[in-house]
Amino acid sequence: MDIAIVGFGTVGKHLERLSVATGMCPVVYDKALGPRSRSAVNACGASFICVPTNQGSDGRLVLDDVRDVLEWLKTPIVVIRSTLPIGATRALSIEFNRPLVYVPEYIGETPWAPQRPEADFVVLGSPDFVAAREVLRLLQSMLGPEPVYRIVEPEYAELAKLMENSFLALKVTFANEMAGTASAFELDYEAVRELWLLDGRMGRSHTIVTEEGGFAGKCLPKDLHNLICQAEDASYRADLLIEVERSNRRFRSA
Ligand SMILES: NC(=O)c1ccc[n+]([C@@H]2O[C@H](COP(=O)([O-])OP(=O)(O)OC[C@H]3O[C@@H](n4cnc5c(N)ncnc54)[C@H](O)[C@@H]3O)[C@@H](O)[C@H]2O)c1
């Protein structure tokens, strides 16, 4: 099946590398690349939306670019790889009257982050099981039998993705807190960190304390903040997550 990639940034380029490695020749569309034929995209059997969902002025993820693409996209299968807030896949499926499938992206921005996280697991969230099964078959043709594939209701996929980035933010914040604590005892955090990580249950990722302190980047701050806001909308005050944000401001400005 021919596929199209809409939005050719970090996530779109990663998907292009993956698909080329499996012998595909994807059509690429990005508004920054100038006028390109949308008809070439719409001639494909499936498209993958990889456009930004940045934080809006109210703190929540903004879906304008996703909507902008859905306005003209006509491929039989539409997969969204952009990070979505809870409820968005179902709401957009209703708004655009087509079954969308959310397959959250787990690639990291740093060179040492797993560069092929989908080799281990792929989550497919959709209100339409048939559409999810079609995407499953497509992804299996690209990724093979090894990954664990899970088809779920879209809200589970959305929350699990936001939960992952919020946890990584929490982990960085904890590491920064321990660095401060070690220093109060005139102990070297690096030496303590290595002892801490002798226990494999801790996991080495997100434990380095950088010169800038805390966390930044395109994903962790916005996904964490969105989750805080959405929890608040649902009448739940996520105090721990609020504290992670507050502590991060303290570590970044130290
Ligand atoms: N960067 C990561 O490591 C990462 C990891 C997981 C999830 N995500 C999520 O994936 C999404 C994309 O992230 P990214 O890092 O690839 O963003 P990016 O900024 O690197 O790339 C987005 C691309 O989309 C293009 N674009 C914007 N609006 C468009 C439109 N209306 N039509 C066509 N093209 C458009 C931009 O020109 C840009 O090239 C975001 O929702 C992000 O949260 C990113």
The ligand as an SDF file (V2000), in Angstrom:
LIG
                    3D

 44 48  0  0  0  0  0  0  0  0999 V2000
    9.7480   15.2370   18.4860 N   0  0  0  0  0  0  0  0  0  0  0  0
    9.5340   14.1090   19.1440 C   0  0  0  0  0  0  0  0  0  0  0  0
   10.4730   13.4520   19.6070 O   0  0  0  0  0  0  0  0  0  0  0  0
    8.1210   13.6090   19.3530 C   0  0  0  0  0  0  0  0  0  0  0  0
    7.9440   12.3790   19.9790 C   0  0  0  0  0  0  0  0  0  0  0  0
    6.6510   11.8950   20.1530 C   0  0  0  0  0  0  0  0  0  0  0  0
    5.5590   12.6460   19.7240 C   0  0  0  0  0  0  0  0  0  0  0  0
    5.7650   13.8560   19.1310 N   0  0  0  0  0  0  0  0  0  0  0  0
    4.5750   14.5850   18.6810 C   0  0  0  0  0  0  0  0  0  0  0  0
    4.4820   14.5010   17.2680 O   0  0  0  0  0  0  0  0  0  0  0  0
    3.9790   15.7260   16.7160 C   0  0  0  0  0  0  0  0  0  0  0  0
    4.9710   16.3000   15.7280 C   0  0  0  0  0  0  0  0  0  0  0  0
    6.1700   16.5500   16.4260 O   0  0  0  0  0  0  0  0  0  0  0  0
    7.5260   16.8760   15.6540 P   0  0  0  0  0  0  0  0  0  0  0  0
    8.5760   16.9150   16.7090 O   0  0  0  0  0  0  0  0  0  0  0  0
    7.7370   15.9890   14.4850 O   0  0  0  0  0  0  0  0  0  0  0  0
    7.2200   18.3660   15.1560 O   0  0  0  0  0  0  0  0  0  0  0  0
    8.1380   19.2300   14.1920 P   0  0  0  0  0  0  0  0  0  0  0  0
    7.8960   20.6440   14.5690 O   0  0  0  0  0  0  0  0  0  0  0  0
    9.5410   18.7090   14.1800 O   0  0  0  0  0  0  0  0  0  0  0  0
    7.5240   18.9410   12.7420 O   0  0  0  0  0  0  0  0  0  0  0  0
    6.2190   19.2290   12.3910 C   0  0  0  0  0  0  0  0  0  0  0  0
    6.1650   19.4860   10.8920 C   0  0  0  0  0  0  0  0  0  0  0  0
    4.8020   19.6750   10.5150 O   0  0  0  0  0  0  0  0  0  0  0  0
    4.7320   20.7300    9.5610 C   0  0  0  0  0  0  0  0  0  0  0  0
    3.3970   21.3050    9.6170 N   0  0  0  0  0  0  0  0  0  0  0  0
    2.8830   22.1300   10.5640 C   0  0  0  0  0  0  0  0  0  0  0  0
    1.6060   22.4160   10.2980 N   0  0  0  0  0  0  0  0  0  0  0  0
    1.2940   21.7530    9.1470 C   0  0  0  0  0  0  0  0  0  0  0  0
    0.1260   21.6740    8.3590 C   0  0  0  0  0  0  0  0  0  0  0  0
   -0.9850   22.2960    8.7350 N   0  0  0  0  0  0  0  0  0  0  0  0
    0.1670   20.9360    7.2240 N   0  0  0  0  0  0  0  0  0  0  0  0
    1.2990   20.2970    6.8530 C   0  0  0  0  0  0  0  0  0  0  0  0
    2.4560   20.3310    7.5660 N   0  0  0  0  0  0  0  0  0  0  0  0
    2.4440   21.0510    8.6970 C   0  0  0  0  0  0  0  0  0  0  0  0
    5.8240   21.6960    9.9790 C   0  0  0  0  0  0  0  0  0  0  0  0
    6.2300   22.5070    8.8960 O   0  0  0  0  0  0  0  0  0  0  0  0
    6.9210   20.7400   10.4650 C   0  0  0  0  0  0  0  0  0  0  0  0
    7.8400   20.4120    9.4370 O   0  0  0  0  0  0  0  0  0  0  0  0
    3.6690   16.6160   17.9180 C   0  0  0  0  0  0  0  0  0  0  0  0
    2.3440   16.4060   18.3040 O   0  0  0  0  0  0  0  0  0  0  0  0
    4.6030   16.0750   18.9950 C   0  0  0  0  0  0  0  0  0  0  0  0
    4.1300   16.3210   20.2950 O   0  0  0  0  0  0  0  0  0  0  0  0
    7.0130   14.3470   18.9230 C   0  0  0  0  0  0  0  0  0  0  0  0
  1  2  1  0
  2  3  2  0
  2  4  1  0
  4  5  1  0
  4 44  2  0
  5  6  2  0
  6  7  1  0
  7  8  2  0
  8  9  1  0
  8 44  1  0
  9 10  1  0
  9 42  1  0
 10 11  1  0
 11 12  1  0
 11 40  1  0
 12 13  1  0
 13 14  1  0
 14 15  2  0
 14 16  1  0
 14 17  1  0
 17 18  1  0
 18 19  2  0
 18 20  1  0
 18 21  1  0
 21 22  1  0
 22 23  1  0
 23 24  1  0
 23 38  1  0
 24 25  1  0
 25 26  1  0
 25 36  1  0
 26 27  1  0
 26 35  1  0
 27 28  2  0
 28 29  1  0
 29 30  1  0
 29 35  2  0
 30 31  1  0
 30 32  2  0
 32 33  1  0
 33 34  2  0
 34 35  1  0
 36 37  1  0
 36 38  1  0
 38 39  1  0
 40 41  1  0
 40 42  1  0
 42 43  1  0
M  CHG  2   8   1  16  -1
M  END
$$$$
